[in-house]
Amino acid sequence: MDNDNPEWTDKDFKNAVPFSALPESLQTKLRGIKGRGKQKSPTKVSTTVRFDSDVLDAFRATGRGWQARMNEALKEWLKDHAA
């Protein structure tokens, strides 16, 4: 189970409304939201890595920001283990 993005329940689906059913003022506001855009000089690189499930479970259990904490833990490890 992904705690950061849980499965929808029957209640969630029952309470959901289509975008077109939202008040026009809210639709306008939501349409005006812009993403943060592309970074001028990216600091992160997207990759695919496989970890043991117990390692991922432990980091995910720490809540939002678990990926950043995992990144910091790896940086700390690198300080003590030269390449």
PDB file of N, CA, C and O in Angstrom:
ATOM      1  N   MET A   1       0.844  -1.189   0.000  1.00  0.00           N
ATOM      2  CA  MET A   1       0.000   0.000   0.000  1.00  0.00           C
ATOM      3  C   MET A   1       0.887   1.250   0.000  1.00  0.00           C
ATOM      4  O   MET A   1       1.887   1.308   0.716  1.00  0.00           O
ATOM      5  N   ASP A   2       0.527   2.213  -0.780  1.00  0.00           N
ATOM      6  CA  ASP A   2       1.267   3.468  -0.876  1.00  0.00           C
ATOM      7  C   ASP A   2       0.575   4.502   0.011  1.00  0.00           C
ATOM      8  O   ASP A   2      -0.477   5.027  -0.352  1.00  0.00           O
ATOM      9  N   ASN A   3       1.163   4.795   1.175  1.00  0.00           N
ATOM     10  CA  ASN A   3       0.547   5.737   2.116  1.00  0.00           C
ATOM     11  C   ASN A   3       0.489   7.157   1.574  1.00  0.00           C
ATOM     12  O   ASN A   3      -0.350   7.950   2.004  1.00  0.00           O
ATOM     13  N   ASP A   4       1.377   7.490   0.629  1.00  0.00           N
ATOM     14  CA  ASP A   4       1.363   8.832   0.057  1.00  0.00           C
ATOM     15  C   ASP A   4       0.233   9.001  -0.965  1.00  0.00           C
ATOM     16  O   ASP A   4      -0.160  10.125  -1.279  1.00  0.00           O
ATOM     17  N   ASN A   5      -0.282   7.894  -1.474  1.00  0.00           N
ATOM     18  CA  ASN A   5      -1.337   7.937  -2.474  1.00  0.00           C
ATOM     19  C   ASN A   5      -2.265   6.738  -2.253  1.00  0.00           C
ATOM     20  O   ASN A   5      -2.232   5.780  -3.026  1.00  0.00           O
ATOM     21  N   PRO A   6      -3.094   6.788  -1.201  1.00  0.00           N
ATOM     22  CA  PRO A   6      -3.921   5.627  -0.863  1.00  0.00           C
ATOM     23  C   PRO A   6      -4.995   5.341  -1.907  1.00  0.00           C
ATOM     24  O   PRO A   6      -5.416   6.230  -2.647  1.00  0.00           O
ATOM     25  N   GLU A   7      -5.429   4.079  -1.950  1.00  0.00           N
ATOM     26  CA  GLU A   7      -6.514   3.670  -2.827  1.00  0.00           C
ATOM     27  C   GLU A   7      -7.779   4.415  -2.434  1.00  0.00           C
ATOM     28  O   GLU A   7      -8.014   4.674  -1.254  1.00  0.00           O
ATOM     29  N   TRP A   8      -8.593   4.759  -3.428  1.00  0.00           N
ATOM     30  CA  TRP A   8      -9.873   5.392  -3.147  1.00  0.00           C
ATOM     31  C   TRP A   8     -10.834   4.363  -2.576  1.00  0.00           C
ATOM     32  O   TRP A   8     -10.838   3.203  -2.988  1.00  0.00           O
ATOM     33  N   THR A   9     -11.642   4.798  -1.627  1.00  0.00           N
ATOM     34  CA  THR A   9     -12.676   3.932  -1.057  1.00  0.00           C
ATOM     35  C   THR A   9     -13.984   4.191  -1.798  1.00  0.00           C
ATOM     36  O   THR A   9     -14.086   5.134  -2.583  1.00  0.00           O
ATOM     37  N   ASP A  10     -14.972   3.357  -1.546  1.00  0.00           N
ATOM     38  CA  ASP A  10     -16.307   3.577  -2.136  1.00  0.00           C
ATOM     39  C   ASP A  10     -16.841   4.946  -1.726  1.00  0.00           C
ATOM     40  O   ASP A  10     -17.497   5.624  -2.517  1.00  0.00           O
ATOM     41  N   LYS A  11     -16.558   5.348  -0.492  1.00  0.00           N
ATOM     42  CA  LYS A  11     -17.011   6.663  -0.010  1.00  0.00           C
ATOM     43  C   LYS A  11     -16.346   7.791  -0.814  1.00  0.00           C
ATOM     44  O   LYS A  11     -16.999   8.776  -1.161  1.00  0.00           O
ATOM     45  N   ASP A  12     -15.042   7.641  -1.109  1.00  0.00           N
ATOM     46  CA  ASP A  12     -14.342   8.649  -1.910  1.00  0.00           C
ATOM     47  C   ASP A  12     -14.994   8.806  -3.280  1.00  0.00           C
ATOM     48  O   ASP A  12     -15.234   9.921  -3.743  1.00  0.00           O
ATOM     49  N   PHE A  13     -15.277   7.669  -3.922  1.00  0.00           N
ATOM     50  CA  PHE A  13     -15.906   7.726  -5.240  1.00  0.00           C
ATOM     51  C   PHE A  13     -17.307   8.327  -5.163  1.00  0.00           C
ATOM     52  O   PHE A  13     -17.716   9.077  -6.050  1.00  0.00           O
ATOM     53  N   LYS A  14     -18.033   7.999  -4.110  1.00  0.00           N
ATOM     54  CA  LYS A  14     -19.386   8.528  -3.937  1.00  0.00           C
ATOM     55  C   LYS A  14     -19.372  10.044  -3.779  1.00  0.00           C
ATOM     56  O   LYS A  14     -20.259  10.732  -4.284  1.00  0.00           O
ATOM     57  N   ASN A  15     -18.359  10.569  -3.073  1.00  0.00           N
ATOM     58  CA  ASN A  15     -18.277  12.004  -2.800  1.00  0.00           C
ATOM     59  C   ASN A  15     -17.614  12.806  -3.916  1.00  0.00           C
ATOM     60  O   ASN A  15     -17.649  14.036  -3.899  1.00  0.00           O
ATOM     61  N   ALA A  16     -17.015  12.123  -4.878  1.00  0.00           N
ATOM     62  CA  ALA A  16     -16.314  12.820  -5.958  1.00  0.00           C
ATOM     63  C   ALA A  16     -17.294  13.501  -6.905  1.00  0.00           C
ATOM     64  O   ALA A  16     -18.394  13.005  -7.148  1.00  0.00           O
ATOM     65  N   VAL A  17     -16.877  14.636  -7.430  1.00  0.00           N
ATOM     66  CA  VAL A  17     -17.693  15.344  -8.425  1.00  0.00           C
ATOM     67  C   VAL A  17     -16.804  15.677  -9.620  1.00  0.00           C
ATOM     68  O   VAL A  17     -15.603  15.892  -9.452  1.00  0.00           O
ATOM     69  N   PRO A  18     -17.371  15.722 -10.810  1.00  0.00           N
ATOM     70  CA  PRO A  18     -16.560  16.086 -11.969  1.00  0.00           C
ATOM     71  C   PRO A  18     -16.149  17.558 -11.907  1.00  0.00           C
ATOM     72  O   PRO A  18     -16.821  18.379 -11.284  1.00  0.00           O
ATOM     73  N   PHE A  19     -15.055  17.866 -12.553  1.00  0.00           N
ATOM     74  CA  PHE A  19     -14.555  19.236 -12.599  1.00  0.00           C
ATOM     75  C   PHE A  19     -15.645  20.201 -13.057  1.00  0.00           C
ATOM     76  O   PHE A  19     -15.782  21.300 -12.520  1.00  0.00           O
ATOM     77  N   SER A  20     -16.415  19.777 -14.053  1.00  0.00           N
ATOM     78  CA  SER A  20     -17.459  20.647 -14.611  1.00  0.00           C
ATOM     79  C   SER A  20     -18.562  20.950 -13.599  1.00  0.00           C
ATOM     80  O   SER A  20     -19.318  21.902 -13.790  1.00  0.00           O
ATOM     81  N   ALA A  21     -18.671  20.169 -12.534  1.00  0.00           N
ATOM     82  CA  ALA A  21     -19.698  20.412 -11.522  1.00  0.00           C
ATOM     83  C   ALA A  21     -19.238  21.391 -10.443  1.00  0.00           C
ATOM     84  O   ALA A  21     -20.037  21.813  -9.607  1.00  0.00           O
ATOM     85  N   LEU A  22     -17.967  21.749 -10.460  1.00  0.00           N
ATOM     86  CA  LEU A  22     -17.466  22.719  -9.492  1.00  0.00           C
ATOM     87  C   LEU A  22     -17.977  24.103  -9.843  1.00  0.00           C
ATOM     88  O   LEU A  22     -18.284  24.371 -11.004  1.00  0.00           O
ATOM     89  N   PRO A  23     -18.073  24.990  -8.856  1.00  0.00           N
ATOM     90  CA  PRO A  23     -18.492  26.369  -9.159  1.00  0.00           C
ATOM     91  C   PRO A  23     -17.528  27.000 -10.174  1.00  0.00           C
ATOM     92  O   PRO A  23     -16.323  26.754 -10.143  1.00  0.00           O
ATOM     93  N   GLU A  24     -18.081  27.805 -11.056  1.00  0.00           N
ATOM     94  CA  GLU A  24     -17.278  28.428 -12.113  1.00  0.00           C
ATOM     95  C   GLU A  24     -16.086  29.193 -11.539  1.00  0.00           C
ATOM     96  O   GLU A  24     -14.999  29.167 -12.117  1.00  0.00           O
ATOM     97  N   SER A  25     -16.280  29.873 -10.407  1.00  0.00           N
ATOM     98  CA  SER A  25     -15.182  30.645  -9.810  1.00  0.00           C
ATOM     99  C   SER A  25     -14.028  29.722  -9.405  1.00  0.00           C
ATOM    100  O   SER A  25     -12.861  30.087  -9.548  1.00  0.00           O
ATOM    101  N   LEU A  26     -14.350  28.536  -8.903  1.00  0.00           N
ATOM    102  CA  LEU A  26     -13.311  27.586  -8.516  1.00  0.00           C
ATOM    103  C   LEU A  26     -12.641  26.988  -9.752  1.00  0.00           C
ATOM    104  O   LEU A  26     -11.425  26.791  -9.766  1.00  0.00           O
ATOM    105  N   GLN A  27     -13.429  26.698 -10.790  1.00  0.00           N
ATOM    106  CA  GLN A  27     -12.848  26.180 -12.030  1.00  0.00           C
ATOM    107  C   GLN A  27     -11.844  27.183 -12.597  1.00  0.00           C
ATOM    108  O   GLN A  27     -10.752  26.808 -13.025  1.00  0.00           O
ATOM    109  N   THR A  28     -12.221  28.449 -12.595  1.00  0.00           N
ATOM    110  CA  THR A  28     -11.343  29.498 -13.116  1.00  0.00           C
ATOM    111  C   THR A  28     -10.060  29.571 -12.301  1.00  0.00           C
ATOM    112  O   THR A  28      -8.963  29.678 -12.850  1.00  0.00           O
ATOM    113  N   LYS A  29     -10.213  29.510 -10.988  1.00  0.00           N
ATOM    114  CA  LYS A  29      -9.042  29.579 -10.103  1.00  0.00           C
ATOM    115  C   LYS A  29      -8.125  28.386 -10.342  1.00  0.00           C
ATOM    116  O   LYS A  29      -6.908  28.550 -10.434  1.00  0.00           O
ATOM    117  N   LEU A  30      -8.691  27.199 -10.441  1.00  0.00           N
ATOM    118  CA  LEU A  30      -7.884  25.998 -10.647  1.00  0.00           C
ATOM    119  C   LEU A  30      -7.203  25.996 -12.018  1.00  0.00           C
ATOM    120  O   LEU A  30      -6.075  25.523 -12.150  1.00  0.00           O
ATOM    121  N   ARG A  31      -7.878  26.517 -13.021  1.00  0.00           N
ATOM    122  CA  ARG A  31      -7.266  26.603 -14.361  1.00  0.00           C
ATOM    123  C   ARG A  31      -6.080  27.557 -14.366  1.00  0.00           C
ATOM    124  O   ARG A  31      -5.151  27.401 -15.158  1.00  0.00           O
ATOM    125  N   GLY A  32      -6.116  28.555 -13.469  1.00  0.00           N
ATOM    126  CA  GLY A  32      -5.058  29.555 -13.430  1.00  0.00           C
ATOM    127  C   GLY A  32      -3.812  29.111 -12.685  1.00  0.00           C
ATOM    128  O   GLY A  32      -2.782  29.784 -12.736  1.00  0.00           O
ATOM    129  N   ILE A  33      -3.898  27.978 -11.992  1.00  0.00           N
ATOM    130  CA  ILE A  33      -2.735  27.489 -11.244  1.00  0.00           C
ATOM    131  C   ILE A  33      -1.712  26.948 -12.228  1.00  0.00           C
ATOM    132  O   ILE A  33      -2.010  26.078 -13.047  1.00  0.00           O
ATOM    133  N   LYS A  34      -0.520  27.472 -12.133  1.00  0.00           N
ATOM    134  CA  LYS A  34       0.551  27.009 -13.001  1.00  0.00           C
ATOM    135  C   LYS A  34       1.515  26.179 -12.176  1.00  0.00           C
ATOM    136  O   LYS A  34       1.740  26.456 -10.998  1.00  0.00           O
ATOM    137  N   GLY A  35       2.069  25.181 -12.790  1.00  0.00           N
ATOM    138  CA  GLY A  35       3.070  24.372 -12.125  1.00  0.00           C
ATOM    139  C   GLY A  35       4.325  25.191 -11.907  1.00  0.00           C
ATOM    140  O   GLY A  35       4.413  26.332 -12.359  1.00  0.00           O
ATOM    141  N   ARG A  36       5.275  24.628 -11.232  1.00  0.00           N
ATOM    142  CA  ARG A  36       6.487  25.383 -10.954  1.00  0.00           C
ATOM    143  C   ARG A  36       7.382  25.497 -12.167  1.00  0.00           C
ATOM    144  O   ARG A  36       8.340  26.270 -12.158  1.00  0.00           O
ATOM    145  N   GLY A  37       7.087  24.737 -13.219  1.00  0.00           N
ATOM    146  CA  GLY A  37       7.884  24.841 -14.441  1.00  0.00           C
ATOM    147  C   GLY A  37       9.182  24.066 -14.367  1.00  0.00           C
ATOM    148  O   GLY A  37       9.526  23.488 -13.336  1.00  0.00           O
ATOM    149  N   LYS A  38       9.881  24.065 -15.460  1.00  0.00           N
ATOM    150  CA  LYS A  38      11.130  23.331 -15.545  1.00  0.00           C
ATOM    151  C   LYS A  38      12.218  24.069 -14.769  1.00  0.00           C
ATOM    152  O   LYS A  38      12.316  25.294 -14.827  1.00  0.00           O
ATOM    153  N   GLN A  39      13.032  23.304 -14.042  1.00  0.00           N
ATOM    154  CA  GLN A  39      14.127  23.916 -13.303  1.00  0.00           C
ATOM    155  C   GLN A  39      15.163  24.456 -14.282  1.00  0.00           C
ATOM    156  O   GLN A  39      15.422  23.862 -15.329  1.00  0.00           O
ATOM    157  N   LYS A  40      15.746  25.592 -13.920  1.00  0.00           N
ATOM    158  CA  LYS A  40      16.765  26.186 -14.786  1.00  0.00           C
ATOM    159  C   LYS A  40      18.004  25.303 -14.843  1.00  0.00           C
ATOM    160  O   LYS A  40      18.583  25.114 -15.913  1.00  0.00           O
ATOM    161  N   SER A  41      18.410  24.767 -13.711  1.00  0.00           N
ATOM    162  CA  SER A  41      19.500  23.795 -13.722  1.00  0.00           C
ATOM    163  C   SER A  41      19.105  22.679 -12.755  1.00  0.00           C
ATOM    164  O   SER A  41      19.283  22.808 -11.544  1.00  0.00           O
ATOM    165  N   PRO A  42      18.573  21.594 -13.292  1.00  0.00           N
ATOM    166  CA  PRO A  42      18.070  20.516 -12.442  1.00  0.00           C
ATOM    167  C   PRO A  42      19.126  20.006 -11.459  1.00  0.00           C
ATOM    168  O   PRO A  42      20.292  19.827 -11.810  1.00  0.00           O
ATOM    169  N   THR A  43      18.688  19.779 -10.226  1.00  0.00           N
ATOM    170  CA  THR A  43      19.596  19.281  -9.203  1.00  0.00           C
ATOM    171  C   THR A  43      19.384  17.794  -8.956  1.00  0.00           C
ATOM    172  O   THR A  43      20.203  17.158  -8.293  1.00  0.00           O
ATOM    173  N   LYS A  44      18.315  17.238  -9.472  1.00  0.00           N
ATOM    174  CA  LYS A  44      18.008  15.827  -9.282  1.00  0.00           C
ATOM    175  C   LYS A  44      17.972  15.131 -10.645  1.00  0.00           C
ATOM    176  O   LYS A  44      17.704  15.753 -11.673  1.00  0.00           O
ATOM    177  N   VAL A  45      18.246  13.836 -10.621  1.00  0.00           N
ATOM    178  CA  VAL A  45      18.218  13.023 -11.828  1.00  0.00           C
ATOM    179  C   VAL A  45      17.243  11.889 -11.596  1.00  0.00           C
ATOM    180  O   VAL A  45      17.337  11.189 -10.588  1.00  0.00           O
ATOM    181  N   SER A  46      16.316  11.698 -12.504  1.00  0.00           N
ATOM    182  CA  SER A  46      15.352  10.611 -12.398  1.00  0.00           C
ATOM    183  C   SER A  46      16.009   9.302 -12.812  1.00  0.00           C
ATOM    184  O   SER A  46      16.714   9.238 -13.819  1.00  0.00           O
ATOM    185  N   THR A  47      15.767   8.261 -12.022  1.00  0.00           N
ATOM    186  CA  THR A  47      16.341   6.954 -12.317  1.00  0.00           C
ATOM    187  C   THR A  47      15.426   5.869 -11.772  1.00  0.00           C
ATOM    188  O   THR A  47      14.455   6.159 -11.073  1.00  0.00           O
ATOM    189  N   THR A  48      15.733   4.639 -12.088  1.00  0.00           N
ATOM    190  CA  THR A  48      15.006   3.512 -11.525  1.00  0.00           C
ATOM    191  C   THR A  48      15.978   2.689 -10.695  1.00  0.00           C
ATOM    192  O   THR A  48      17.045   2.301 -11.169  1.00  0.00           O
ATOM    193  N   VAL A  49      15.599   2.431  -9.464  1.00  0.00           N
ATOM    194  CA  VAL A  49      16.439   1.679  -8.532  1.00  0.00           C
ATOM    195  C   VAL A  49      15.550   0.672  -7.811  1.00  0.00           C
ATOM    196  O   VAL A  49      14.381   0.952  -7.548  1.00  0.00           O
ATOM    197  N   ARG A  50      16.089  -0.479  -7.495  1.00  0.00           N
ATOM    198  CA  ARG A  50      15.344  -1.490  -6.736  1.00  0.00           C
ATOM    199  C   ARG A  50      15.915  -1.579  -5.326  1.00  0.00           C
ATOM    200  O   ARG A  50      17.124  -1.720  -5.138  1.00  0.00           O
ATOM    201  N   PHE A  51      15.014  -1.493  -4.327  1.00  0.00           N
ATOM    202  CA  PHE A  51      15.389  -1.618  -2.928  1.00  0.00           C
ATOM    203  C   PHE A  51      14.604  -2.765  -2.317  1.00  0.00           C
ATOM    204  O   PHE A  51      13.532  -3.120  -2.807  1.00  0.00           O
ATOM    205  N   ASP A  52      15.134  -3.344  -1.249  1.00  0.00           N
ATOM    206  CA  ASP A  52      14.381  -4.353  -0.504  1.00  0.00           C
ATOM    207  C   ASP A  52      13.123  -3.697   0.057  1.00  0.00           C
ATOM    208  O   ASP A  52      13.132  -2.522   0.423  1.00  0.00           O
ATOM    209  N   SER A  53      12.044  -4.469   0.118  1.00  0.00           N
ATOM    210  CA  SER A  53      10.775  -3.900   0.574  1.00  0.00           C
ATOM    211  C   SER A  53      10.854  -3.398   2.011  1.00  0.00           C
ATOM    212  O   SER A  53      10.198  -2.413   2.351  1.00  0.00           O
ATOM    213  N   ASP A  54      11.643  -4.055   2.863  1.00  0.00           N
ATOM    214  CA  ASP A  54      11.728  -3.585   4.250  1.00  0.00           C
ATOM    215  C   ASP A  54      12.415  -2.228   4.343  1.00  0.00           C
ATOM    216  O   ASP A  54      12.091  -1.430   5.222  1.00  0.00           O
ATOM    217  N   VAL A  55      13.360  -1.958   3.446  1.00  0.00           N
ATOM    218  CA  VAL A  55      14.033  -0.649   3.422  1.00  0.00           C
ATOM    219  C   VAL A  55      13.034   0.424   2.991  1.00  0.00           C
ATOM    220  O   VAL A  55      12.924   1.467   3.635  1.00  0.00           O
ATOM    221  N   LEU A  56      12.314   0.170   1.912  1.00  0.00           N
ATOM    222  CA  LEU A  56      11.315   1.147   1.449  1.00  0.00           C
ATOM    223  C   LEU A  56      10.222   1.350   2.482  1.00  0.00           C
ATOM    224  O   LEU A  56       9.812   2.481   2.742  1.00  0.00           O
ATOM    225  N   ASP A  57       9.746   0.253   3.075  1.00  0.00           N
ATOM    226  CA  ASP A  57       8.692   0.370   4.087  1.00  0.00           C
ATOM    227  C   ASP A  57       9.134   1.253   5.248  1.00  0.00           C
ATOM    228  O   ASP A  57       8.355   2.062   5.752  1.00  0.00           O
ATOM    229  N   ALA A  58      10.394   1.094   5.673  1.00  0.00           N
ATOM    230  CA  ALA A  58      10.906   1.888   6.792  1.00  0.00           C
ATOM    231  C   ALA A  58      10.934   3.374   6.445  1.00  0.00           C
ATOM    232  O   ALA A  58      10.543   4.205   7.265  1.00  0.00           O
ATOM    233  N   PHE A  59      11.390   3.718   5.246  1.00  0.00           N
ATOM    234  CA  PHE A  59      11.427   5.135   4.860  1.00  0.00           C
ATOM    235  C   PHE A  59      10.026   5.675   4.639  1.00  0.00           C
ATOM    236  O   PHE A  59       9.719   6.785   5.073  1.00  0.00           O
ATOM    237  N   ARG A  60       9.172   4.914   3.974  1.00  0.00           N
ATOM    238  CA  ARG A  60       7.795   5.369   3.730  1.00  0.00           C
ATOM    239  C   ARG A  60       7.042   5.582   5.036  1.00  0.00           C
ATOM    240  O   ARG A  60       6.187   6.463   5.127  1.00  0.00           O
ATOM    241  N   ALA A  61       7.357   4.782   6.040  1.00  0.00           N
ATOM    242  CA  ALA A  61       6.682   4.895   7.338  1.00  0.00           C
ATOM    243  C   ALA A  61       6.969   6.236   8.015  1.00  0.00           C
ATOM    244  O   ALA A  61       6.258   6.624   8.942  1.00  0.00           O
ATOM    245  N   THR A  62       8.008   6.948   7.559  1.00  0.00           N
ATOM    246  CA  THR A  62       8.340   8.242   8.156  1.00  0.00           C
ATOM    247  C   THR A  62       7.462   9.370   7.613  1.00  0.00           C
ATOM    248  O   THR A  62       7.556  10.506   8.076  1.00  0.00           O
ATOM    249  N   GLY A  63       6.603   9.059   6.627  1.00  0.00           N
ATOM    250  CA  GLY A  63       5.654  10.050   6.117  1.00  0.00           C
ATOM    251  C   GLY A  63       6.176  10.837   4.931  1.00  0.00           C
ATOM    252  O   GLY A  63       7.177  10.486   4.306  1.00  0.00           O
ATOM    253  N   ARG A  64       5.452  11.929   4.643  1.00  0.00           N
ATOM    254  CA  ARG A  64       5.808  12.774   3.498  1.00  0.00           C
ATOM    255  C   ARG A  64       7.267  13.186   3.569  1.00  0.00           C
ATOM    256  O   ARG A  64       7.799  13.469   4.643  1.00  0.00           O
ATOM    257  N   GLY A  65       7.901  13.215   2.411  1.00  0.00           N
ATOM    258  CA  GLY A  65       9.294  13.607   2.346  1.00  0.00           C
ATOM    259  C   GLY A  65      10.257  12.439   2.523  1.00  0.00           C
ATOM    260  O   GLY A  65      11.464  12.635   2.663  1.00  0.00           O
ATOM    261  N   TRP A  66       9.713  11.221   2.516  1.00  0.00           N
ATOM    262  CA  TRP A  66      10.567  10.052   2.740  1.00  0.00           C
ATOM    263  C   TRP A  66      11.648   9.920   1.683  1.00  0.00           C
ATOM    264  O   TRP A  66      12.748   9.459   1.989  1.00  0.00           O
ATOM    265  N   GLN A  67      11.364  10.314   0.439  1.00  0.00           N
ATOM    266  CA  GLN A  67      12.373  10.201  -0.618  1.00  0.00           C
ATOM    267  C   GLN A  67      13.534  11.159  -0.370  1.00  0.00           C
ATOM    268  O   GLN A  67      14.691  10.808  -0.604  1.00  0.00           O
ATOM    269  N   ALA A  68      13.231  12.361   0.102  1.00  0.00           N
ATOM    270  CA  ALA A  68      14.288  13.322   0.425  1.00  0.00           C
ATOM    271  C   ALA A  68      15.139  12.804   1.585  1.00  0.00           C
ATOM    272  O   ALA A  68      16.360  12.960   1.582  1.00  0.00           O
ATOM    273  N   ARG A  69      14.483  12.182   2.587  1.00  0.00           N
ATOM    274  CA  ARG A  69      15.239  11.623   3.704  1.00  0.00           C
ATOM    275  C   ARG A  69      16.110  10.457   3.255  1.00  0.00           C
ATOM    276  O   ARG A  69      17.223  10.287   3.753  1.00  0.00           O
ATOM    277  N   MET A  70      15.619   9.661   2.325  1.00  0.00           N
ATOM    278  CA  MET A  70      16.416   8.561   1.794  1.00  0.00           C
ATOM    279  C   MET A  70      17.626   9.120   1.049  1.00  0.00           C
ATOM    280  O   MET A  70      18.728   8.585   1.167  1.00  0.00           O
ATOM    281  N   ASN A  71      17.428  10.177   0.292  1.00  0.00           N
ATOM    282  CA  ASN A  71      18.518  10.826  -0.425  1.00  0.00           C
ATOM    283  C   ASN A  71      19.578  11.325   0.563  1.00  0.00           C
ATOM    284  O   ASN A  71      20.773  11.137   0.336  1.00  0.00           O
ATOM    285  N   GLU A  72      19.144  11.958   1.655  1.00  0.00           N
ATOM    286  CA  GLU A  72      20.073  12.458   2.669  1.00  0.00           C
ATOM    287  C   GLU A  72      20.830  11.310   3.343  1.00  0.00           C
ATOM    288  O   GLU A  72      22.024  11.430   3.619  1.00  0.00           O
ATOM    289  N   ALA A  73      20.134  10.196   3.607  1.00  0.00           N
ATOM    290  CA  ALA A  73      20.797   9.039   4.225  1.00  0.00           C
ATOM    291  C   ALA A  73      21.884   8.495   3.302  1.00  0.00           C
ATOM    292  O   ALA A  73      22.961   8.118   3.764  1.00  0.00           O
ATOM    293  N   LEU A  74      21.610   8.455   2.023  1.00  0.00           N
ATOM    294  CA  LEU A  74      22.614   7.988   1.065  1.00  0.00           C
ATOM    295  C   LEU A  74      23.795   8.957   0.987  1.00  0.00           C
ATOM    296  O   LEU A  74      24.940   8.524   0.863  1.00  0.00           O
ATOM    297  N   LYS A  75      23.528  10.255   1.058  1.00  0.00           N
ATOM    298  CA  LYS A  75      24.615  11.244   1.063  1.00  0.00           C
ATOM    299  C   LYS A  75      25.505  11.055   2.283  1.00  0.00           C
ATOM    300  O   LYS A  75      26.730  11.119   2.180  1.00  0.00           O
ATOM    301  N   GLU A  76      24.882  10.819   3.447  1.00  0.00           N
ATOM    302  CA  GLU A  76      25.646  10.583   4.678  1.00  0.00           C
ATOM    303  C   GLU A  76      26.519   9.340   4.539  1.00  0.00           C
ATOM    304  O   GLU A  76      27.677   9.338   4.957  1.00  0.00           O
ATOM    305  N   TRP A  77      25.962   8.288   3.953  1.00  0.00           N
ATOM    306  CA  TRP A  77      26.720   7.056   3.758  1.00  0.00           C
ATOM    307  C   TRP A  77      27.939   7.315   2.872  1.00  0.00           C
ATOM    308  O   TRP A  77      29.023   6.790   3.127  1.00  0.00           O
ATOM    309  N   LEU A  78      27.755   8.126   1.832  1.00  0.00           N
ATOM    310  CA  LEU A  78      28.859   8.418   0.914  1.00  0.00           C
ATOM    311  C   LEU A  78      30.007   9.160   1.582  1.00  0.00           C
ATOM    312  O   LEU A  78      31.160   9.016   1.174  1.00  0.00           O
ATOM    313  N   LYS A  79      29.702   9.958   2.613  1.00  0.00           N
ATOM    314  CA  LYS A  79      30.755  10.689   3.327  1.00  0.00           C
ATOM    315  C   LYS A  79      31.751   9.735   3.977  1.00  0.00           C
ATOM    316  O   LYS A  79      32.942  10.037   4.059  1.00  0.00           O
ATOM    317  N   ASP A  80      31.271   8.600   4.433  1.00  0.00           N
ATOM    318  CA  ASP A  80      32.112   7.633   5.127  1.00  0.00           C
ATOM    319  C   ASP A  80      32.649   6.517   4.219  1.00  0.00           C
ATOM    320  O   ASP A  80      33.512   5.739   4.626  1.00  0.00           O
ATOM    321  N   HIS A  81      32.143   6.449   3.018  1.00  0.00           N
ATOM    322  CA  HIS A  81      32.544   5.371   2.098  1.00  0.00           C
ATOM    323  C   HIS A  81      32.966   5.978   0.775  1.00  0.00           C
ATOM    324  O   HIS A  81      32.132   6.228  -0.095  1.00  0.00           O
ATOM    325  N   ALA A  82      34.248   6.213   0.624  1.00  0.00           N
ATOM    326  CA  ALA A  82      34.770   6.817  -0.599  1.00  0.00           C
ATOM    327  C   ALA A  82      34.434   5.954  -1.805  1.00  0.00           C
ATOM    328  O   ALA A  82      34.388   4.727  -1.718  1.00  0.00           O
ATOM    329  N   ALA A  83      34.204   6.611  -2.919  1.00  0.00           N
ATOM    330  CA  ALA A  83      33.856   5.887  -4.152  1.00  0.00           C
ATOM    331  C   ALA A  83      35.014   5.076  -4.660  1.00  0.00           C
ATOM    332  O   ALA A  83      34.895   4.406  -5.686  1.00  0.00           O
TER     333      ALA A  83
END
